[in-house]
Structures are given as structure tokens and as C-alpha cells.
Amino acid sequence: MTSSTPGAFERLNPAQRQAATYGARGPAGGFRAGPLLIVAGAGTGKTATLAHRVAHLVTQGVDPARILMLTFTRRAAQEMVRRTEAILAETAARAQGAAAARALAARLGWAGTFHSIGNRILRLYASSLGLDPAFSVLDRSDAADLIDVLRDELGLSRQDRRFPRKDTCLAIYSYRVNTGGTLARAIADLHPWAADREEDLRGLFRAYVLRKQRHHLLDFDDLLLCWHAMMQSEALARDLGQRFDHVLVDEFQDTSRLQGEILQALKPDGAGVTVVGDDAQAIYSFRAASVDNILGFPERYQPRAEVILLTDNYRSTQPILDAANALIAQSERQHRKALGGGRRSSQQPWYVVLDDAVAQAVYVADRILAARESGVALRRNAVLFRSSHHSDVLEVELARRGIPFVKYGGLRFLEAAHVKDLLSVLRWAENPRNAVSGFRVLKLLPGIGPAIAQRALAHLEACGHAVGALAAFAAPPTARTDFAAFCAVLGALADPQTPWPGQVELARRWYEPQLERLYEASRARLGDLEQLEQLSTRYATRERFLSELALDPPAATGDWSRHASKDEDYVVLSTIHSAKGQEWDHVYVLNVADGNFPSEFAADKPAAIDEERRLLYVAITRARNELHLCAPLRYAITQQPRTGDAHVYGAKSRFLTDAVLACFERITPPAPPLAEVSAPGDAPMVDVAARLSALW
């Protein structure tokens, strides 16, 4: 470690410090580093290591504005910058002063998600790509709505055989784009029942692309597609690559083929490239993530990229880590490592065999209440499951016992109708060609339905999308007053001379009467819009505000919170995919049996089996102190009457080999005792054997 990196770096373990300080000064004096892969096991301090690496680069003289950090959430990017600033304040303040450290951290302007960085780069190079720099970004729900419109226009919704719905179509489209495979392969992987609709889907997607191009719209996938296409130009790729001395990528195991190729084109020789991730936690292939990116990273460069393993786990007890290590050791393709930690315990995790889902629910509820009485807060307990419906019986049992719980999932803030309405006004003003937003906004006006809205949009298009021309459209008599008032507001918003501060308030004041007319609980919904208005003050331009919200929307607020819990504590229920990156003191994993782990849909696909194993590994490594794998023997058959008792027996998960089970304490909770019934003493005798023999 160099003398310029004292203090905070001394708290790192040797492997973390090696990763954070990798590289050296070149002959010309600048700091140089070859390609580096940091394989960071669960709970090994990945974020801290990456933040220390950024701080080290800055203290070595690398211009923060020439460091590109790619993460998978905006929050992760913000946390990275925050931690880096704290480290810089500690390491650089002695020589330069705290103000200088803050000024350096403030220059870390290229930190964000792949999509948000792609959005910025495409606007920067728009003139070279044939793009309008004022293009609009469609969020997922708007993209699905546009597909639905085209689905109807092409007559695909009125055929005598079922056609995939809009969300299914969008999922197929996105998967095909991000994997780079064929449409047939995408359909086969996601929705094989739609294989005979391949040509119809191809026509739909062609129309979808043309409509977006016509109206200067880009969806999430386009941001990566266009960036990828840009990187096929050697001149543009070289120009962009020269803007950055170092590129750092977090959660590299979750990148798609498209993202991997973008990174490769950005820095073909790997100079300054650092990627961090854990192939054992690659569980998002359904989102087109490719584990091959991290598995094949070292061999992508000559000489081979440096690989540093982080294996000191600061989360779980060693018996839990032993179980995780035994499980993942079954995988053939991996960066092999064994997690170890200083948290010793004599208690092994539990493998619990139960009669059925009801017994499973009773066991979990009993253990949670017992832990609570011993001082473990409810929120330090998590119940994890493969699929959302697996917790149904448990939810009933928790409610019966008065145990509050929160289940991860639900609609996001931007999916709330009133929020989409207000943002659509701003999006239409930003891009008058955005017919998706325009259609939604026009239908908000009293007296204007879908047919009139379509005619108004056609009128605007005929006038070259000049916003001022919209006022000349002949609105129906019942709508003319409201239509004229709206045109004035839209004109003001679209006027380049109108300053950005205050635009959300202007749109909100116009929208308030529509909100009260169209929705219940308008006062609560208005609070969401006021929050949105406050949020807008953090952004320098309308484009940045709209793009960032579309690319990384905030979580739900009042309209979707349903019944807020007034309890001081609650149990967490979550799918394993949603639990990644989290940790709890006590973790219960439901339905650990073949058919769930691995899923029945993965049975004939070796790559899918590997991912299912990694999914169980992620669940196990969420636990700090206690881990319970619950394995019911009987599973009720779905789609039967509530009083039905049809069931099947579950097989032991193929992942729970003898080596894995040796790491667990196996228990079978006793069934509730049955009441003894005594036969009456004067009961008559019946010769059953004689009667059965007489049948033949």
C-alpha cells in the first residue's frame, strides 16, 4: 500500500486491499492498471472494496471526471459516490483539506446504471447516430402500452386463436434483443406455447421499432442497442473510450451479452477495467443476464486478466457458510472459492422435514414467535421462497396469529395512474412526437375519447408536430374550453424560453381538476404529485428528470401502500430474487424440494439447473445466525376446491446431496397428537376375515 492511502485502507483485509490498490504508476507518471476481476463472495465487503478502489484511483491522481462507474441501480451508484467521498475525506483531508476531498468526490459525475449512462452517451453522440437528441425514453409500462396499440392495429388481438398479451410480447422482444439470439429461441425459452405465432410476433416487433423511430422514442432496450451499435464504429468507440481512464462495473455476473460487448468495445485491451461480481450469485438469466460474462472475463484479454478472490465473509456463521460452500461446490463451471469467516458457532443450520404446507407454516410461525421472546426483532426474520404464491398458506397462519408481515413486491411509483398522467404531460412537451404520452394526456380531457384523441394527434403530425398548431384542432363543443386551456399550458411547457424550475407545478395545477374528476382519494394522490414536484428540483433539466425517473423509478408511495402497518415490527416475506443483496439474522426457506429447487421448468436444461442451484445458494447466504430449509412432503394440487385434499409427494431436492446434508441438523417436528378414542366395551364382534373371503 502506498503512503498516500493510509487510514481507511488499513481496515481492509489483505485481499480487499490488494483489489483496491491494484495497479501502479507508469513511466510517464500516470496511474495504470490492467484488466481486473474481483470475485466477491456473498458478504465479503464488495461495495466497500469497490469504493476504496475508486478512492485509491483519485488519490493516485486520476481525474474523477475520467472514471466511469456502471452499477445496476441508481441507489448503488449514489452509495458508491457517498462511500468514496467518505474515504477521500479520511485519506486526503490530512494533505489537502476536507473541502478538497469533497470537491474531488463531486467530480465523480459518470456514475450510474448502464441504461442511464447509455442515455447520456446517446444524447452526447446523437448527431453521429442519426438520433434526435431530444428523444424520449419509454418506461416499461409505456412500451407495453405501445405494443398493445400496435397489437390491436395489426388485428392480432381479434384472431380466433390466442395471441400473447402486451407484457408477454415485450418480455419476448426484450429477451431476444439482450441475448442476441433468434426470435424463435426467445419464444422457446420464455413462452414456448407461442411458437406458432413467431411470424406474427416478428411483424409486431417490426411495427414497434418503426413506430418508435417515427416518433423519436427509445425504450430501455434501445438505450443498450443503440449504444452497442455505436460501439461498432471504431472511430466512435475509440473517442468514447478515450474519455475514460478507468471503467468499473459492479454486479458483473448480472450483465447481458449486449452489456458485455459494450464494455469490451469501450476498452478492447482491458486497460483500466475493473469488474466486480460473484458467479455463484448469477440468478437473472430470465432478464437475459449471461453468467458467461464473468466466467470468461479473464481469458478475454492477453495477457490474462488478474483475478482476486474475496472470501472473508462478515455476515454468516461458519456452519451456514459450510453449507453454502458444499452446495456451490457441485457446480462444474465457476471461479472456485470457499467462504470463511470469523463468526464461529456450534449450531448447524436446520433441514426440516414437514408433513405439508400447513405444518410448514406452523413451524415457521412457532419459531418466529419463540425468537421474538428471546429478543430477536420480527424484522430480523425473513421467509424466502422460489415463487410468490409459495407463501400463501404462511400468510394466513401469520395473520391468524397476529404476526405482522411485509411482502416484497408490488407496483412501482411510476405505475400509479395519476403519476403517469402528470409525467405524460411533461413528456409530450419534451417530445411532441411522443404519441404514447399525447394519447394518454388528451384522453384526460372531458369530452375527448380515443377516436378524437387519435384525430388530434393526426392533426398535430400533419402540422409537423408544431405544438402551437394543436390549438387549431376542431375539438368537440363540450371539450373546447378545457382543450383551449390545455393547449395554452402545453405551449408554455414546450416553449424553450420557459425555465425548467416551476414546470412541474404548472403541469400539476392544470392536472388537479382532472385528478379530482377521474380518481378517488384525490387528496392522497395529490400528495404524491407534490412529492414529485419536490423531487424535480434536484434535476438541472426536464430531460434529465424524465429520463432518470423512467430509467430508475422510485418505490411506491401513498397510492400503492395499501394498509400501512402501525406495528412496531414485522416479518419480511420475499422471493429469493428480491432478497439478493439483503441479510437477516434468521432465514427460513420454503418448499426446498425437487420441483421448486430446482424448478420443474429447469429439469431438462443443464444451464438452468446450475442457475437454480445458485438461487438456493443466494437464499442460504442471506442468513446471519440461523438458517432453516423447510421441506414439506406433501403438496396440494392447485385448481381444486378449497376443501379438496388432492396432493402429490415432493422428492428431496437433488441439490441436497449427502455432502450438503452433512452440514445440517435434520429434524422432523412431531405432528399434533390425535385424540384417543376407546371402543365401547359391549361392542359386538364382526368376523371381517370371513366376510372378505366370502366375496370370492
C-alpha positions in Angstrom: 0.0 0.0 0.0 1.3 3.4 -0.9 1.9 6.1 1.6 -0.9 8.2 0.0 -3.6 5.7 1.0 -3.4 5.4 4.9 -6.3 5.3 7.4 -9.4 3.8 5.8 -7.3 1.3 3.8 -5.8 -0.2 6.9 -9.3 -1.6 7.8 -9.4 -3.7 4.7 -8.3 -7.3 4.8 -5.3 -8.3 2.6 -7.4 -9.5 -0.4 -9.6 -6.3 -0.3 -6.5 -4.1 -0.1 -4.9 -5.9 -3.0 -8.0 -5.4 -5.1 -8.5 -1.7 -4.0 -4.9 -0.8 -4.8 -4.2 -2.9 -7.9 -2.1 -1.1 -10.5 1.0 1.1 -10.4 2.4 4.3 -11.8 3.7 4.1 -15.4 6.9 5.5 -16.8 5.1 8.8 -17.6 3.9 9.1 -14.0 0.2 8.3 -14.6 -1.5 5.5 -12.7 -2.1 2.5 -14.9 -3.9 -0.9 -14.3 -4.6 -3.8 -16.5 -8.0 -5.7 -16.5 -9.0 -6.9 -13.1 -11.8 -9.3 -12.0 -12.7 -9.1 -8.3 -14.7 -12.3 -7.4 -16.5 -11.1 -4.3 -18.3 -13.9 -2.5 -21.5 -13.2 -0.5 -21.0 -10.9 2.5 -17.3 -10.2 1.7 -17.5 -6.4 1.5 -17.8 -6.0 -2.2 -19.1 -2.4 -2.1 -16.5 -1.3 0.4 -13.7 -2.7 -1.8 -15.0 -1.0 -4.9 -15.4 2.3 -3.1 -11.9 2.1 -1.8 -10.6 1.3 -5.3 -12.3 4.5 -6.7 -10.8 6.5 -3.8 -7.4 5.0 -4.4 -7.5 6.0 -8.1 -8.4 9.5 -7.2 -5.6 9.8 -4.6 -3.2 8.5 -7.2 -4.0 11.4 -9.4 -6.7 10.0 -11.7 -9.2 12.7 -12.6 -12.5 11.7 -11.1 -14.3 13.0 -14.2 -12.4 10.3 -16.2 -13.7 7.5 -14.0 -16.8 5.6 -15.3 -18.8 3.6 -12.7 -21.5 1.3 -14.0 -24.0 -0.1 -11.5 -27.4 -1.8 -11.6 -29.3 0.7 -9.6 -29.2 4.4 -9.1 -29.0 3.9 -5.4 -25.9 1.7 -5.8 -24.2 4.4 -7.8 -25.1 7.1 -5.2 -23.9 4.8 -2.4 -20.6 4.3 -4.2 -20.1 8.0 -4.6 -21.0 8.6 -0.9 -18.6 6.0 0.4 -15.9 7.2 -1.9 -16.3 10.8 -0.6 -16.1 9.5 3.0 -12.9 7.6 2.2 -11.4 10.5 0.4 -12.2 12.8 3.3 -10.3 10.5 5.6 -7.3 9.8 3.3 -6.9 13.1 1.6 -8.0 15.6 4.2 -4.7 15.5 6.0 -2.8 16.7 3.0 -5.4 18.7 1.0 -8.2 19.5 3.5 -11.8 18.2 3.7 -13.1 20.8 1.2 -10.7 19.5 -1.4 -11.8 15.9 -0.7 -15.4 16.9 -1.2 -14.6 18.7 -4.4 -12.8 15.6 -5.8 -15.8 13.4 -5.0 -18.2 15.9 -6.6 -16.3 15.4 -9.9 -17.4 11.7 -10.0 -20.1 12.6 -12.5 -20.0 9.4 -14.5 -21.6 7.0 -12.0 -24.9 5.4 -12.8 -26.8 2.4 -14.3 -25.9 1.0 -17.7 -29.2 2.5 -19.0 -28.8 6.0 -17.5 -25.2 6.2 -18.7 -26.3 5.0 -22.1 -28.9 7.7 -22.2 -26.3 10.4 -21.6 -23.9 9.0 -24.1 -26.5 8.7 -26.9 -27.6 12.3 -26.4 -23.9 13.3 -26.5 -23.3 11.5 -29.8 -26.8 11.9 -31.2 -25.7 13.8 -34.3 -23.3 11.0 -35.2 -26.0 8.3 -34.7 -28.9 9.9 -36.6 -30.8 10.4 -33.4 -32.8 13.4 -32.3 -31.0 14.5 -29.1 -34.5 15.3 -27.7 -35.6 11.7 -27.9 -38.0 10.4 -25.2 -37.4 7.3 -23.1 -40.3 4.9 -22.8 -40.6 3.2 -19.4 -41.6 -0.5 -19.4 -45.3 0.2 -19.0 -45.4 2.8 -21.8 -43.5 0.4 -24.0 -46.1 -2.3 -23.3 -48.9 0.1 -24.0 -47.4 1.0 -27.4 -47.1 -2.7 -28.2 -50.8 -3.1 -27.2 -51.8 -0.3 -29.6 -49.9 -2.0 -32.5 -51.2 -5.4 -31.5 -54.7 -4.0 -32.0 -53.9 -2.1 -35.1 -52.5 -5.2 -36.8 -55.6 -7.2 -35.9 -53.6 -9.6 -33.7 -56.0 -9.2 -30.7 -59.1 -10.2 -32.8 -58.0 -13.6 -34.1 -59.6 -16.8 -33.3 -56.5 -18.2 -31.6 -55.0 -16.5 -28.5 -52.1 -14.2 -29.1 -49.6 -13.2 -26.4 -50.6 -10.2 -24.3 -48.7 -7.0 -24.3 -46.4 -7.8 -21.3 -45.6 -11.2 -22.7 -44.8 -9.7 -26.1 -42.5 -7.1 -24.5 -40.7 -9.8 -22.5 -40.0 -11.8 -25.7 -38.8 -8.7 -27.5 -36.5 -7.7 -24.7 -35.1 -11.1 -24.2 -34.3 -11.5 -27.9 -32.7 -8.1 -28.1 -30.5 -8.6 -25.0 -29.4 -12.1 -25.6 -28.6 -11.6 -29.3 -30.3 -14.8 -30.1 -33.1 -15.6 -32.6 -36.7 -14.8 -32.1 -37.5 -18.5 -32.2 -35.0 -19.1 -29.4 -36.5 -16.3 -27.3 -40.0 -17.7 -27.7 -38.8 -21.2 -26.9 -37.0 -20.1 -23.7 -39.8 -17.9 -22.4 -43.2 -18.9 -23.8 -42.9 -22.0 -26.0 -46.7 -22.1 -26.3 -46.5 -19.1 -28.7 -44.1 -20.8 -31.1 -46.7 -20.9 -33.9 -47.1 -17.1 -33.6 -43.4 -16.4 -34.5 -44.2 -14.6 -37.8 -47.0 -12.5 -36.3 -44.6 -11.5 -33.4 -41.9 -10.6 -35.9 -44.4 -8.3 -37.7 -45.5 -6.8 -34.5 -41.9 -6.1 -33.4 -41.0 -4.6 -36.8 -44.0 -2.2 -36.5 -43.0 -1.4 -32.9 -39.5 -0.4 -34.0 -40.7 1.7 -36.9 -43.3 3.5 -34.7 -40.6 4.3 -32.1 -38.3 5.7 -34.8 -41.1 7.7 -36.3 -41.8 9.4 -33.0 -38.2 9.7 -31.7 -38.8 7.2 -28.9 -36.4 4.8 -27.3 -37.2 2.1 -24.8 -34.9 0.6 -22.2 -33.5 -2.0 -24.7 -32.9 0.7 -27.3 -30.6 2.5 -25.0 -28.3 -0.5 -24.9 -28.9 -1.5 -28.6 -28.0 2.0 -29.9 -25.0 2.2 -27.6 -23.9 -1.2 -28.8 -24.4 -0.1 -32.4 -22.4 3.0 -31.8 -19.5 0.9 -30.4 -19.4 -1.0 -33.8 -17.9 2.2 -35.2 -14.2 2.0 -34.5 -13.9 5.8 -34.5 -16.8 6.5 -32.1 -15.8 3.6 -29.8 -12.2 5.0 -29.7 -13.5 8.5 -29.0 -15.7 7.4 -26.2 -13.1 5.1 -24.7 -10.6 8.0 -24.6 -12.9 9.9 -22.4 -12.3 7.5 -19.5 -9.1 6.3 -17.9 -10.8 3.7 -15.7 -14.1 1.8 -16.0 -15.6 -0.1 -13.0 -18.6 -2.4 -13.3 -20.5 -3.7 -10.3 -22.6 -6.9 -10.2 -20.8 -8.1 -13.4 -22.5 -11.5 -13.1 -25.8 -9.8 -13.9 -24.7 -8.2 -17.2 -26.2 -9.3 -20.5 -24.3 -10.3 -23.6 -25.0 -6.8 -25.0 -23.6 -5.1 -22.0 -20.5 -7.3 -22.0 -19.8 -6.5 -25.6 -20.2 -2.7 -25.0 -17.6 -2.9 -22.2 -15.3 -4.9 -24.5 -15.6 -2.3 -27.3 -15.1 0.5 -24.8 -11.7 -0.8 -23.6 -10.6 -3.5 -26.0 -7.2 -4.0 -24.3 -8.8 -4.0 -20.8 -6.7 -1.0 -19.6 -8.3 0.4 -16.5 -11.2 -2.1 -16.5 -12.3 -3.4 -13.1 -15.3 -5.7 -12.8 -16.8 -7.0 -9.6 -19.2 -9.8 -9.1 -19.9 -13.3 -7.9 -20.7 -16.0 -10.5 -22.2 -18.0 -7.6 -25.0 -15.4 -7.4 -25.9 -15.2 -11.1 -29.6 -15.7 -11.0 -31.1 -13.4 -13.6 -31.0 -15.3 -16.9 -34.7 -14.6 -17.3 -33.6 -11.0 -17.7 -31.1 -12.1 -20.3 -28.1 -11.9 -17.9 -25.2 -14.0 -19.0 -23.0 -15.7 -16.5 -20.5 -16.3 -19.3 -19.5 -12.6 -19.0 -17.9 -13.2 -15.6 -16.8 -16.8 -16.2 -15.0 -15.9 -19.4 -13.7 -12.4 -18.4 -10.0 -13.4 -17.5 -9.5 -15.1 -20.9 -10.9 -12.2 -22.8 -7.6 -10.3 -22.6 -3.9 -11.1 -23.4 -2.2 -11.2 -21.0 -5.0 -12.8 -18.9 -6.8 -10.5 -16.6 -5.8 -10.5 -12.9 -8.3 -12.4 -10.7 -8.6 -11.6 -6.9 -10.9 -13.7 -4.7 -12.7 -12.1 -1.7 -13.6 -15.0 0.6 -13.7 -13.5 4.1 -17.4 -13.4 4.9 -18.5 -10.9 7.5 -22.2 -12.0 7.6 -22.9 -15.6 8.4 -21.7 -18.1 11.0 -19.2 -20.7 9.7 -21.7 -23.6 9.8 -24.0 -21.7 7.4 -21.0 -20.9 5.2 -20.0 -24.6 5.2 -23.5 -25.5 3.9 -23.2 -22.8 1.2 -19.7 -24.0 0.2 -20.8 -27.6 -0.1 -23.8 -26.7 -2.2 -21.9 -24.5 -4.7 -19.1 -27.0 -5.0 -21.4 -29.1 -7.1 -21.2 -26.5 -10.0 -18.7 -27.5 -12.7 -18.2 -24.0 -14.2 -17.2 -21.5 -11.6 -14.5 -19.3 -10.1 -13.9 -21.7 -7.2 -13.7 -20.3 -3.7 -14.7 -21.3 -0.2 -16.2 -18.7 2.1 -14.9 -18.4 5.6 -15.4 -16.0 8.4 -14.6 -15.2 12.0 -18.1 -15.9 13.3 -17.9 -19.3 14.9 -20.9 -21.2 16.1 -21.6 -24.7 17.3 -25.2 -24.6 15.9 -25.6 -26.1 12.4 -28.4 -24.9 10.1 -31.6 -27.0 10.1 -33.1 -29.2 7.4 -36.7 -29.5 8.5 -38.9 -32.3 7.0 -42.6 -31.5 7.5 -45.9 -33.1 6.5 -47.3 -30.3 4.3 -47.6 -26.6 3.7 -49.8 -26.2 6.8 -47.2 -27.9 9.0 -44.5 -25.7 7.4 -46.5 -22.5 8.2 -47.0 -23.6 11.8 -43.3 -24.4 12.2 -42.2 -21.1 10.8 -44.7 -19.1 12.9 -43.7 -21.0 16.1 -40.0 -20.4 15.5 -40.5 -16.7 14.8 -42.6 -16.1 17.9 -40.0 -18.1 20.0 -37.2 -15.9 18.6 -39.1 -12.8 19.4 -39.5 -13.8 23.0 -35.7 -14.3 23.1 -35.1 -10.8 21.9 -34.9 -11.2 18.1 -37.0 -8.5 16.5 -39.5 -9.7 13.9 -37.9 -7.7 11.2 -34.7 -9.7 11.7 -36.6 -12.7 10.4 -37.1 -13.4 6.7 -39.0 -16.1 4.9 -37.8 -16.7 1.4 -39.4 -18.6 -1.4 -38.9 -19.6 -5.1 -42.3 -18.2 -6.3 -44.6 -15.6 -4.8 -47.5 -17.9 -4.3 -45.4 -20.3 -2.1 -46.1 -18.1 0.9 -49.9 -18.2 0.6 -50.6 -20.6 3.5 -47.9 -19.0 5.7 -49.6 -15.6 5.2 -52.9 -17.0 6.5 -51.1 -18.5 9.5 -49.2 -15.3 10.3 -52.4 -13.3 10.1 -54.3 -15.8 12.3 -51.6 -15.4 15.0 -51.4 -11.6 14.7 -47.9 -11.6 13.4 -47.4 -8.5 11.1 -45.5 -9.1 7.9 -44.4 -7.2 4.8 -44.1 -9.0 1.4 -41.6 -7.6 -1.1 -43.0 -6.8 -4.5 -45.9 -4.7 -5.8 -46.3 -1.8 -8.2 -43.7 0.9 -8.5 -44.4 4.6 -8.1 -44.4 5.3 -11.9 -47.1 2.7 -12.4 -49.6 4.7 -10.4 -52.1 6.1 -12.9 -52.0 9.7 -11.6 -48.2 9.9 -11.6 -48.2 8.5 -15.2 -50.7 11.2 -16.2 -48.6 14.1 -14.9 -45.4 12.8 -16.3 -47.1 12.2 -19.7 -47.8 15.9 -19.9 -44.1 16.7 -19.4 -43.0 14.0 -21.8 -45.3 15.3 -24.5 -44.0 18.8 -24.1 -40.4 17.4 -24.2 -41.1 15.5 -27.4 -44.3 16.4 -29.4 -43.8 13.3 -31.5 -44.4 11.1 -28.4 -47.8 9.9 -29.4 -48.0 7.5 -26.5 -47.9 10.3 -24.0 -50.0 12.6 -26.1 -52.8 9.9 -26.5 -52.9 9.4 -22.7 -53.0 13.2 -22.0 -55.7 14.0 -24.5 -58.0 11.3 -23.0 -57.8 13.1 -19.7 -59.8 16.0 -21.0 -63.6 15.8 -20.6 -65.3 15.1 -23.9 -62.3 13.6 -25.6 -62.2 9.9 -26.1 -59.8 7.6 -28.0 -61.1 8.4 -31.5 -61.0 12.2 -31.1 -57.5 11.9 -29.4 -56.3 10.0 -32.4 -57.6 12.7 -34.8 -55.9 15.4 -32.7 -52.6 13.5 -32.9 -53.0 13.1 -36.7 -53.7 16.9 -37.0 -50.5 17.6 -35.0 -48.5 15.3 -37.2 -49.8 16.9 -40.3 -48.6 20.3 -38.9 -45.1 19.0 -38.4 -45.6 18.4 -34.7 -45.6 22.2 -34.0 -47.2 22.4 -30.6 -48.8 25.7 -31.3 -50.8 24.2 -34.2 -52.7 21.9 -31.8 -54.9 24.8 -30.7 -56.4 24.9 -34.3 -57.8 21.4 -34.0 -61.6 21.4 -34.0 -62.3 19.9 -30.6 -65.9 18.9 -29.9 -68.1 21.7 -28.4 -68.2 20.1 -25.0 -64.4 20.0 -24.8 -63.4 23.3 -26.4 -62.9 25.3 -23.2 -60.8 22.7 -21.5 -59.0 21.9 -24.7 -58.0 25.5 -25.2 -56.8 25.8 -21.6 -54.7 22.7 -22.0 -53.2 23.9 -25.3 -52.0 27.1 -23.5 -50.4 25.0 -20.8 -48.7 22.7 -23.3 -47.5 25.6 -25.4 -45.9 27.2 -22.3 -44.2 23.9 -21.3 -42.9 23.3 -24.8 -41.6 26.8 -25.2 -37.7 26.7 -24.9 -37.9 30.1 -23.2 -39.9 28.7 -20.3 -37.4 28.0 -17.5 -37.4 24.4 -16.1 -38.0 25.4 -12.5 -41.7 25.6 -12.0 -42.8 23.5 -14.9 -43.9 20.5 -12.8 -46.0 23.0 -10.7 -47.6 24.4 -13.9 -48.5 20.9 -15.1 -49.8 19.9 -11.7 -52.1 22.9 -11.4 -53.6 22.1 -14.8 -54.0 18.5 -13.8 -55.6 18.9 -10.4 -59.2 19.3 -11.7 -58.7 16.2 -13.9 -57.4 14.3 -10.9 -60.4 15.2 -8.7 -62.7 14.2 -11.6 -61.1 10.9 -12.5 -59.9 9.3 -9.3 -61.0 8.5 -5.8 -58.8 9.6 -2.8 -57.6 12.6 -4.9 -56.1 14.3 -1.9 -53.8 11.4 -1.1 -52.8 11.2 -4.8 -52.1 14.9 -4.9 -49.6 14.4 -2.1 -47.7 12.0 -4.5 -47.6 14.7 -7.2 -46.4 17.3 -4.7 -43.6 14.9 -3.8 -42.8 14.5 -7.5 -42.7 18.3 -7.8 -40.2 18.5 -4.9 -38.1 15.7 -6.5 -37.9 17.6 -9.7 -35.9 20.4 -8.1 -32.9 18.1 -7.9 -32.5 17.9 -11.6 -30.9 20.6 -13.8 -33.2 19.9 -16.9 -36.5 18.4 -17.7 -34.9 15.8 -20.0 -32.6 14.6 -17.1 -35.6 14.5 -14.7 -37.8 12.5 -17.1 -35.0 10.2 -18.2 -33.8 9.3 -14.7 -37.4 8.6 -13.5 -38.0 6.3 -16.5 -34.7 4.5 -16.0 -34.7 4.1 -12.2 -38.1 5.0 -10.8 -38.6 5.4 -7.0 -40.6 2.9 -5.0 -44.3 3.1 -4.3 -45.8 5.8 -2.0 -49.3 6.6 -0.8 -51.4 5.3 -3.6 -50.0 1.8 -3.5 -49.0 1.4 0.1 -52.4 -0.2 0.8 -52.8 -0.6 4.6 -49.8 0.8 6.3 -48.7 -1.3 9.3 -48.9 0.5 12.6 -47.0 -2.3 14.3 -43.6 -1.6 15.7 -42.2 -4.6 13.9 -42.9 -7.1 11.1 -41.6 -10.2 9.5 -40.2 -10.0 5.9 -41.6 -12.3 3.2 -39.7 -12.2 -0.1 -38.9 -14.1 -3.2 -35.3 -15.0 -3.4 -34.7 -12.8 -6.4 -35.9 -9.8 -4.5 -33.8 -10.7 -1.5 -30.5 -10.6 -3.2 -28.1 -8.2 -1.5 -30.1 -8.3 1.8 -29.4 -10.1 5.1 -31.3 -11.2 8.2 -30.5 -12.9 11.5 -32.9 -15.8 10.9 -33.9 -17.0 7.4 -36.5 -19.6 6.6 -36.5 -21.1 3.0 -39.8 -22.6 2.0 -40.5 -25.7 -0.2 -36.9 -26.9 -0.6 -37.8 -29.9 -2.8 -37.4 -31.0 -6.4 -39.9 -29.1 -8.5 -39.1 -25.9 -6.6 -35.3 -26.3 -6.1 -34.7 -26.8 -8.9 -37.9 -25.6 -10.6 -39.7 -28.1 -12.7 -39.2 -25.8 -15.7 -35.5 -26.2 -15.4 -35.4 -30.0 -15.3 -34.1 -30.7 -18.8 -31.7 -27.7 -19.1 -28.2 -28.1 -17.5 -27.6 -24.3 -17.6 -30.9 -23.7 -15.9 -30.2 -26.4 -13.2 -26.9 -24.6 -12.4 -28.8 -21.3 -12.0 -31.4 -22.9 -9.7 -28.5 -24.2 -7.6 -27.1 -20.6 -7.4 -30.6 -19.4 -6.4 -30.6 -21.7 -3.4 -27.1 -20.6 -2.6 -28.3 -16.9 -2.6 -31.1 -17.9 -0.2 -28.7 -19.7 2.2 -26.1 -16.8 2.2 -28.8 -14.3 3.3 -28.7 -15.8 6.9 -26.5 -14.4 9.6 -27.2 -16.6 12.6 -29.9 -19.2 11.8 -31.0 -21.0 8.6 -34.0 -23.3 8.2 -34.5 -25.2 5.0 -38.1 -26.4 5.1 -39.1 -29.5 3.0 -42.8 -30.4 3.1 -43.5 -34.0 2.0 -47.0 -33.3 0.5 -48.0 -30.5 -1.9 -51.6 -29.7 -2.5 -52.7 -29.8 -6.2 -53.8 -26.4 -7.3 -57.1 -25.5 -9.0 -59.1 -27.8 -6.7 -62.0 -26.8 -4.4 -60.9 -25.2 -1.1 -62.0 -28.3 0.7 -60.1 -30.6 -1.7 -57.3 -32.8 -0.4 -55.7 -34.0 -3.6 -52.0 -33.9 -3.3 -48.6 -35.1 -4.6 -45.5 -36.1 -2.7 -42.4 -34.0 -3.1 -39.0 -35.5 -3.8 -35.9 -34.5 -1.9 -34.1 -31.7 -3.7 -31.3 -33.1 -5.9 -29.1 -30.3 -4.6 -29.2 -31.7 -1.1 -26.5 -34.3 -1.6 -25.0 -36.3 1.3 -22.1 -33.8 1.5 -24.6 -30.9 1.8 -26.9 -32.5 4.3 -23.9 -33.4 6.4 -23.7 -29.6 7.1 -27.3 -29.6 8.5 -29.0 -30.8 11.6 -32.0 -32.8 10.4 -35.3 -32.5 12.3 -38.8 -33.6 11.9 -41.2 -31.7 14.2 -43.8 -34.1 15.7 -47.3 -34.0 14.3 -50.1 -32.7 16.7 -51.3 -35.7 18.7 -54.6 -37.3 17.7 -57.3 -37.6 20.4 -57.6 -41.2 21.6 -61.0 -42.9 21.0 -61.8 -46.0 23.1 -64.1 -48.7 21.7 -67.2 -49.3 23.8 -66.8 -52.4 26.0 -70.0 -54.0 24.8 -69.4 -53.7 21.1 -70.5 -56.7 19.0 -67.9 -58.9 17.3 -67.7 -58.9 13.5 -65.8 -61.6 11.6 -64.2 -59.4 9.0 -61.9 -62.1 7.5 -64.8 -64.4 6.9 -66.8 -61.7 5.1 -63.8 -60.8 2.8 -63.3 -64.5 1.9 -66.9 -64.9 1.1 -66.6 -62.3 -1.7 -64.6 -64.8 -3.8 
